[in-house]
């Protein structure tokens, strides 16, 4: 597929009101009419009354400011379903005050974070650009630290190399992992889940969601999976979303690489033959 070609668009999923996370449930109410959202939440919980009982929930209001009546109804809806409200997430003073008054954890949104904390988003983008620039100059992705003998009383600041994010759990639809470095997932990546890494992506399971390796511009990055059946693959600026990615194949370990202006999906044997032939990267 040529550089810059747009993939076939799929219908977007609606906003998720209730979903699971590693530490319990997440209820998303931000950006919606709270009265309607609470009614929908009550109906969703009533569909499987025993399934959610005993779990805890984090409620995300985003930048929506709930009233005291909204918060009271929310508590009643969750209590009726046997769900414990553990924490609140949002950027308004009403949410923070209610969390403090009820002894709940409070998770501030990005809008309410300090300037230094918000700058991490820019730092991530800057790190990706720095990696791409280094690769183009033929340098390593990470500066190599020269080891020099130092006096025992001296303290020196050294750079830590970019690490690998290691995740041992299945990613459900709507979940995302973004990392400056490599990403390794021991589990499946379901449709609707997304992986974005400046380095390689390895999935010891079924990759059926979206995977973007070399997000900083590294065209040598790769995507590996024991079963590769993605919604979309990206390596640097190349996008693969043709029928080859969507068709059903017998599951086998495969890798996706960028070659000659497109993304190739190869078995590990085919990849080994390609490398031994001395084929050049795109």
DRENDO-1510 file (C-alpha; in Angstrom, 1 decimal, always signed):
<recs>
REC; n; res; u; v; w
REC; 1; UNK; +0.0; +0.0; +0.0 .
REC; 2; UNK; +1.5; +3.4; -1.0 .
REC; 3; UNK; +2.6; +5.8; +1.7 .
REC; 4; UNK; -0.3; +8.1; +2.9 .
REC; 5; UNK; -3.1; +5.9; +1.4 .
REC; 6; UNK; -6.1; +6.0; +3.7 .
REC; 7; UNK; -7.4; +2.6; +5.0 .
REC; 8; UNK; -11.0; +1.5; +4.6 .
REC; 9; UNK; -13.0; +3.2; +7.3 .
REC; 10; UNK; -15.2; +1.2; +9.7 .
REC; 11; UNK; -18.1; +2.4; +11.6 .
REC; 12; UNK; -17.0; +3.9; +14.9 .
REC; 13; UNK; -18.1; +2.3; +18.1 .
REC; 14; UNK; -20.4; +4.3; +20.5 .
REC; 15; UNK; -19.0; +5.7; +23.7 .
REC; 16; UNK; -18.6; +3.0; +26.3 .
REC; 17; UNK; -20.6; +3.6; +29.4 .
REC; 18; UNK; -19.5; +0.6; +31.4 .
REC; 19; UNK; -16.4; -1.5; +30.9 .
REC; 20; UNK; -14.0; -3.7; +32.9 .
REC; 21; UNK; -10.5; -2.7; +33.9 .
REC; 22; UNK; -7.8; -4.5; +35.8 .
REC; 23; UNK; -8.9; -3.2; +39.2 .
REC; 24; UNK; -12.7; -3.4; +38.7 .
REC; 25; UNK; -15.2; -1.4; +36.6 .
REC; 26; UNK; -15.0; +2.0; +34.9 .
REC; 27; UNK; -18.2; +4.0; +34.5 .
REC; 28; UNK; -17.9; +6.8; +32.0 .
REC; 29; UNK; -20.4; +9.6; +32.5 .
REC; 30; UNK; -18.5; +12.6; +31.1 .
REC; 31; UNK; -19.7; +14.5; +28.0 .
REC; 32; UNK; -23.2; +13.1; +28.4 .
REC; 33; UNK; -26.6; +14.2; +29.8 .
REC; 34; UNK; -26.2; +12.8; +33.3 .
REC; 35; UNK; -29.9; +12.0; +33.8 .
REC; 36; UNK; -29.9; +9.9; +30.7 .
REC; 37; UNK; -26.5; +8.3; +31.4 .
REC; 38; UNK; -27.6; +7.3; +34.9 .
REC; 39; UNK; -30.8; +5.8; +33.6 .
REC; 40; UNK; -28.8; +3.8; +31.0 .
REC; 41; UNK; -26.3; +2.7; +33.7 .
REC; 42; UNK; -29.1; +1.5; +35.9 .
REC; 43; UNK; -30.6; -0.5; +33.0 .
REC; 44; UNK; -27.2; -2.0; +32.1 .
REC; 45; UNK; -26.5; -3.2; +35.6 .
REC; 46; UNK; -30.0; -4.6; +35.9 .
REC; 47; UNK; -29.4; -6.8; +32.8 .
REC; 48; UNK; -27.0; -9.0; +34.8 .
REC; 49; UNK; -27.6; -8.3; +38.5 .
REC; 50; UNK; -25.4; -11.0; +39.8 .
REC; 51; UNK; -22.5; -10.4; +37.4 .
REC; 52; UNK; -21.4; -7.0; +38.8 .
REC; 53; UNK; -22.2; -7.7; +42.5 .
REC; 54; UNK; -19.1; -7.4; +44.7 .
REC; 55; UNK; -17.0; -5.4; +42.3 .
REC; 56; UNK; -15.7; -1.9; +42.7 .
REC; 57; UNK; -16.0; +1.0; +40.3 .
REC; 58; UNK; -14.2; +4.2; +39.2 .
REC; 59; UNK; -16.6; +6.8; +37.9 .
REC; 60; UNK; -15.3; +9.2; +35.2 .
REC; 61; UNK; -17.1; +12.5; +35.0 .
REC; 62; UNK; -14.5; +14.2; +32.7 .
REC; 63; UNK; -15.2; +17.9; +32.7 .
REC; 64; UNK; -18.9; +17.4; +33.5 .
REC; 65; UNK; -20.0; +19.0; +36.8 .
REC; 66; UNK; -22.6; +16.8; +38.6 .
REC; 67; UNK; -25.1; +18.1; +41.1 .
REC; 68; UNK; -25.5; +16.7; +44.6 .
REC; 69; UNK; -28.6; +15.0; +43.4 .
REC; 70; UNK; -26.7; +13.4; +40.5 .
REC; 71; UNK; -24.1; +12.1; +42.8 .
REC; 72; UNK; -26.7; +10.8; +45.3 .
REC; 73; UNK; -28.5; +8.9; +42.5 .
REC; 74; UNK; -25.2; +7.5; +41.2 .
REC; 75; UNK; -24.5; +6.1; +44.7 .
REC; 76; UNK; -28.0; +4.6; +44.9 .
REC; 77; UNK; -27.7; +2.9; +41.5 .
REC; 78; UNK; -24.3; +1.3; +42.3 .
REC; 79; UNK; -25.4; +0.3; +45.8 .
REC; 80; UNK; -28.5; -1.4; +44.4 .
REC; 81; UNK; -26.3; -3.5; +42.0 .
REC; 82; UNK; -23.9; -4.4; +44.8 .
REC; 83; UNK; -21.1; -2.3; +43.3 .
REC; 84; UNK; -18.8; -0.3; +45.5 .
REC; 85; UNK; -17.9; +3.2; +44.3 .
REC; 86; UNK; -14.1; +3.3; +45.0 .
REC; 87; UNK; -12.9; +6.4; +43.2 .
REC; 88; UNK; -14.0; +9.4; +41.1 .
REC; 89; UNK; -12.2; +10.8; +38.1 .
REC; 90; UNK; -12.8; +14.4; +36.8 .
REC; 91; UNK; -11.6; +17.9; +36.5 .
REC; 92; UNK; -14.3; +19.9; +38.3 .
REC; 93; UNK; -14.3; +21.1; +41.9 .
REC; 94; UNK; -17.7; +19.4; +42.6 .
REC; 95; UNK; -16.3; +15.9; +41.8 .
REC; 96; UNK; -13.2; +16.5; +44.0 .
REC; 97; UNK; -15.2; +17.9; +46.9 .
REC; 98; UNK; -17.7; +15.0; +46.8 .
REC; 99; UNK; -14.8; +12.5; +46.7 .
REC; 100; UNK; -13.2; +14.1; +49.8 .
REC; 101; UNK; -16.5; +14.3; +51.7 .
REC; 102; UNK; -17.3; +10.6; +51.0 .
REC; 103; UNK; -13.7; +9.3; +51.7 .
REC; 104; UNK; -13.3; +8.2; +48.0 .
REC; 105; UNK; -10.1; +8.3; +46.0 .
REC; 106; UNK; -9.9; +11.1; +43.5 .
REC; 107; UNK; -8.2; +10.8; +40.1 .
REC; 108; UNK; -7.7; +14.2; +38.4 .
REC; 109; UNK; -8.1; +14.4; +34.7 .
REC; 110; UNK; -5.4; +15.9; +32.4 .
REC; 111; UNK; -7.1; +19.3; +32.5 .
REC; 112; UNK; -6.7; +19.6; +36.3 .
REC; 113; UNK; -3.1; +18.4; +36.4 .
REC; 114; UNK; -0.2; +20.7; +37.0 .
REC; 115; UNK; +1.7; +22.3; +34.1 .
REC; 116; UNK; +4.6; +19.9; +34.7 .
REC; 117; UNK; +2.4; +16.8; +34.6 .
REC; 118; UNK; +0.6; +18.0; +31.4 .
REC; 119; UNK; +4.0; +18.5; +29.7 .
REC; 120; UNK; +4.5; +14.7; +29.8 .
REC; 121; UNK; +2.2; +14.5; +26.7 .
REC; 122; UNK; +4.5; +16.9; +24.8 .
REC; 123; UNK; +7.5; +15.0; +26.2 .
REC; 124; UNK; +6.2; +11.8; +24.6 .
REC; 125; UNK; +5.7; +13.4; +21.2 .
REC; 126; UNK; +9.2; +14.9; +21.5 .
REC; 127; UNK; +10.8; +11.6; +22.3 .
REC; 128; UNK; +9.2; +10.0; +19.2 .
REC; 129; UNK; +10.5; +12.8; +17.0 .
REC; 130; UNK; +14.0; +12.5; +18.6 .
REC; 131; UNK; +14.1; +8.7; +17.9 .
REC; 132; UNK; +13.1; +9.3; +14.3 .
REC; 133; UNK; +15.8; +11.9; +13.8 .
REC; 134; UNK; +18.5; +9.7; +15.3 .
REC; 135; UNK; +17.5; +6.8; +13.1 .
REC; 136; UNK; +17.7; +9.0; +10.0 .
REC; 137; UNK; +21.2; +10.1; +11.0 .
REC; 138; UNK; +22.2; +6.4; +11.3 .
REC; 139; UNK; +22.5; +6.7; +15.1 .
REC; 140; UNK; +21.1; +4.4; +17.7 .
REC; 141; UNK; +17.6; +5.2; +19.1 .
REC; 142; UNK; +19.1; +5.9; +22.5 .
REC; 143; UNK; +22.2; +7.9; +23.3 .
REC; 144; UNK; +25.0; +5.6; +24.4 .
REC; 145; UNK; +26.4; +6.6; +27.7 .
REC; 146; UNK; +30.2; +6.7; +27.8 .
REC; 147; UNK; +31.4; +5.0; +30.9 .
REC; 148; UNK; +34.1; +7.1; +32.6 .
REC; 149; UNK; +36.0; +6.6; +35.8 .
REC; 150; UNK; +34.7; +8.9; +38.5 .
REC; 151; UNK; +35.8; +9.8; +41.9 .
REC; 152; UNK; +33.8; +8.0; +44.6 .
REC; 153; UNK; +32.5; +11.4; +45.9 .
REC; 154; UNK; +31.1; +12.4; +42.5 .
REC; 155; UNK; +27.5; +11.7; +41.4 .
REC; 156; UNK; +26.7; +11.7; +37.7 .
REC; 157; UNK; +23.4; +11.7; +35.9 .
REC; 158; UNK; +23.1; +9.0; +33.3 .
REC; 159; UNK; +20.3; +8.4; +30.9 .
REC; 160; UNK; +18.1; +5.2; +31.2 .
REC; 161; UNK; +17.6; +3.4; +27.9 .
REC; 162; UNK; +14.0; +3.2; +26.5 .
REC; 163; UNK; +12.4; +0.2; +28.1 .
REC; 164; UNK; +9.9; -2.4; +27.2 .
REC; 165; UNK; +6.3; -2.3; +28.4 .
REC; 166; UNK; +5.4; -5.9; +29.5 .
REC; 167; UNK; +1.6; -6.6; +29.8 .
REC; 168; UNK; +0.3; -10.0; +31.0 .
REC; 169; UNK; -3.4; -9.6; +30.3 .
REC; 170; UNK; -5.9; -9.6; +27.4 .
REC; 171; UNK; -6.7; -6.1; +26.1 .
REC; 172; UNK; -10.4; -5.7; +25.6 .
REC; 173; UNK; -12.1; -3.4; +23.1 .
REC; 174; UNK; -11.6; +0.3; +24.0 .
REC; 175; UNK; -8.3; -0.3; +25.9 .
REC; 176; UNK; -5.1; +1.3; +24.7 .
REC; 177; UNK; -1.4; +1.0; +25.4 .
REC; 178; UNK; +1.0; +3.8; +24.4 .
REC; 179; UNK; +4.7; +3.5; +25.1 .
REC; 180; UNK; +8.0; +5.0; +24.1 .
REC; 181; UNK; +9.9; +1.8; +23.4 .
REC; 182; UNK; +8.7; -1.8; +22.7 .
REC; 183; UNK; +5.4; -3.3; +23.8 .
REC; 184; UNK; +5.1; -7.0; +24.7 .
REC; 185; UNK; +1.6; -8.4; +25.4 .
REC; 186; UNK; +1.1; -11.9; +26.8 .
REC; 187; UNK; -2.5; -12.4; +25.9 .
REC; 188; UNK; -4.9; -11.5; +23.2 .
REC; 189; UNK; -5.5; -8.0; +21.7 .
REC; 190; UNK; -9.3; -7.9; +20.9 .
REC; 191; UNK; -11.0; -5.9; +18.2 .
REC; 192; UNK; -11.3; -2.3; +19.3 .
REC; 193; UNK; -8.1; -2.4; +21.4 .
REC; 194; UNK; -5.0; -0.4; +20.3 .
REC; 195; UNK; -1.3; -0.7; +20.7 .
REC; 196; UNK; +1.1; +2.2; +19.9 .
REC; 197; UNK; +4.9; +1.9; +20.3 .
REC; 198; UNK; +7.9; +3.8; +19.1 .
REC; 199; UNK; +9.7; +0.4; +18.8 .
REC; 200; UNK; +8.5; -3.2; +18.1 .
REC; 201; UNK; +5.2; -4.8; +19.2 .
REC; 202; UNK; +5.1; -8.5; +20.2 .
REC; 203; UNK; +1.8; -10.2; +21.0 .
REC; 204; UNK; +2.0; -13.7; +22.5 .
REC; 205; UNK; -1.6; -14.4; +21.5 .
REC; 206; UNK; -4.1; -13.2; +18.9 .
REC; 207; UNK; -3.8; -9.7; +17.6 .
REC; 208; UNK; -7.2; -8.6; +16.3 .
REC; 209; UNK; -7.1; -4.9; +17.1 .
REC; 210; UNK; -5.0; -2.0; +15.9 .
REC; 211; UNK; -1.2; -2.0; +16.2 .
REC; 212; UNK; +1.1; +0.9; +15.3 .
REC; 213; UNK; +4.8; +0.1; +15.6 .
REC; 214; UNK; +7.6; +2.6; +14.9 .
REC; 215; UNK; +5.2; +5.5; +15.9 .
REC; 216; UNK; +8.1; +7.9; +16.0 .
REC; 217; UNK; +9.0; +7.2; +12.3 .
REC; 218; UNK; +11.1; +4.1; +12.7 .
REC; 219; UNK; +10.4; +2.1; +9.4 .
REC; 220; UNK; +12.5; -0.8; +10.7 .
REC; 221; UNK; +10.1; -1.5; +13.5 .
REC; 222; UNK; +8.1; -4.8; +13.4 .
REC; 223; UNK; +4.9; -6.3; +14.6 .
REC; 224; UNK; +4.9; -10.0; +15.7 .
REC; 225; UNK; +1.9; -12.1; +16.8 .
REC; 226; UNK; +1.2; -15.8; +17.3 .
REC; 227; UNK; -2.0; -15.1; +15.4 .
REC; 228; UNK; -2.1; -12.0; +13.2 .
REC; 229; UNK; -5.6; -11.0; +12.2 .
REC; 230; UNK; -5.7; -7.2; +12.9 .
REC; 231; UNK; -8.2; -4.5; +12.2 .
REC; 232; UNK; -5.3; -2.3; +11.0 .
REC; 233; UNK; -1.5; -2.4; +11.1 .
REC; 234; UNK; +0.8; +0.6; +11.0 .
REC; 235; UNK; +4.6; +0.8; +10.8 .
REC; 236; UNK; +5.9; +4.4; +10.9 .
REC; 237; UNK; +3.8; +6.2; +8.2 .
REC; 238; UNK; +2.8; +3.0; +6.4 .
REC; 239; UNK; -0.7; +1.7; +6.8 .
REC; 240; UNK; -1.9; -1.8; +6.0 .
REC; 241; UNK; -5.7; -2.4; +5.9 .
REC; 242; UNK; -6.3; -4.4; +2.8 .
REC; 243; UNK; -8.1; -7.7; +2.4 .
REC; 244; UNK; -5.0; -9.7; +3.2 .
REC; 245; UNK; -5.2; -8.4; +6.8 .
REC; 246; UNK; -8.9; -9.2; +7.2 .
REC; 247; UNK; -9.1; -12.6; +5.6 .
REC; 248; UNK; -9.2; -15.7; +7.7 .
REC; 249; UNK; -6.0; -17.7; +7.7 .
REC; 250; UNK; -4.8; -20.7; +9.6 .
REC; 251; UNK; -3.3; -19.3; +12.8 .
REC; 252; UNK; +0.5; -19.3; +12.8 .
REC; 253; UNK; +3.2; -17.0; +14.1 .
REC; 254; UNK; +3.7; -14.1; +11.7 .
REC; 255; UNK; +5.5; -10.7; +11.5 .
REC; 256; UNK; +4.6; -7.4; +9.7 .
REC; 257; UNK; +7.4; -5.4; +8.2 .
REC; 258; UNK; +7.6; -2.3; +6.0 .
REC; 259; UNK; +9.1; -3.0; +2.6 .
REC; 260; UNK; +9.0; -1.1; -0.7 .
REC; 261; UNK; +6.4; +1.4; +0.4 .
REC; 262; UNK; +3.9; -1.1; +1.9 .
REC; 263; UNK; +3.4; -3.5; +4.8 .
REC; 264; UNK; +4.1; -7.2; +4.3 .
REC; 265; UNK; +2.7; -9.9; +6.5 .
REC; 266; UNK; +5.1; -12.9; +6.5 .
REC; 267; UNK; +5.5; -16.1; +8.4 .
REC; 268; UNK; +8.7; -16.3; +10.5 .
REC; 269; UNK; +10.2; -18.6; +7.9 .
REC; 270; UNK; +9.4; -16.2; +5.1 .
REC; 271; UNK; +10.8; -13.3; +7.1 .
REC; 272; UNK; +14.0; -15.2; +7.6 .
REC; 273; UNK; +14.3; -15.9; +3.8 .
REC; 274; UNK; +13.6; -12.2; +3.1 .
REC; 275; UNK; +16.3; -11.1; +5.5 .
REC; 276; UNK; +18.8; -13.6; +4.2 .
REC; 277; UNK; +18.2; -12.4; +0.6 .
REC; 278; UNK; +19.3; -8.9; +1.6 .
REC; 279; UNK; +16.1; -7.2; +0.6 .
REC; 280; UNK; +16.2; -3.5; +1.5 .
REC; 281; UNK; +13.8; -1.6; +3.7 .
REC; 282; UNK; +11.3; +0.8; +2.3 .
</recs>
